[in-house]
Amino acid sequence: MSNKYSIAFDDLRRQFFAERPREVDGIRNRSALYYRRWMLRKVFAIFELSGVPEAWDLDYFWTHLFIDGGVCITDTDMGVLALQTGWSGINVYNHPTECVIANPVLGSFRRTIGKDCVLLHLQYDYNGIGYLLDRYSYLLAACDEAISVNLMNSKVAAVFQADSKAAAKTIEKAYDEIMLGKPMVVLKDSAMMGNRGNDIYFNHVKENFIAQDVEILKHMIINDFLTEIGIANSNADKRERVQSAEVDANNSATAVNIIHWKENLENGIFEANEMFGLDLSVKLREEVRAIESAEPAGVSAVDAGRRDAADE
């Protein structure tokens, strides 16, 4: 593990072996990275860790737990710390047996899991949630891209075709004068008439404007993400009034999705408390259990349903 760079193995594997178009990367662009950071803030708020030693840095702890998949709790010259780690070895149940630590201050060393360290891991396969962040950051960034393209296209109200550069310049000048607010623009008869006649393409801006629909889809994706990470939401993407029974069903789904995470953390914390005499505990934050709606402001699901019905 390099002291200079901190890159998860999955990221390295994807960078060198993944098949993707040469000019397009849906994961590593500014919009996707923005949503990746936004989602991490949501994820970091799921659990509340109590009894944390003063020397621990919780941002560091949550980052490596969720991104790398685990942290090593061990005794050091600076006391019992939770450190970024790799792992190696294998036991009869295909679990790792050693933590491999490379810290810029403490140096490089190894610890034996269950003997002088605890590998606090998030999932059964010891992976982080990079796959989840990649999936939803791409989907949300794609929605933003679609909205941006649609907004730009909505500005193209008309396209003029000219059979010469002189005619094109004349049309451009006339358009500039109109945009400057001149009440009347006069052209020669031939200015707008080529050999093939008057060729003008009118873009049906209103009919082609789908940004509002994409915005609704975007919030549906956000609700899906919130459900996956255990944050209760009201399923406001439905185009009908949400009943209390449906809200209860969604709450159950969100709870089930993170039971595995919570149980793994509780087991690891119990081992760390036993080994090092700590008083750690973890629980779901109360705010996570509250209904969090991703419904876009000003566009309710009910109104969207009424609009569709009116269009029909």
Order of alpha helices (4+ residues) and beta strands (2+ residues): alpha-alpha-beta-alpha-beta-beta-beta-beta-beta-beta-alpha-beta-alpha-beta-alpha-alpha-alpha-beta-alpha-alpha
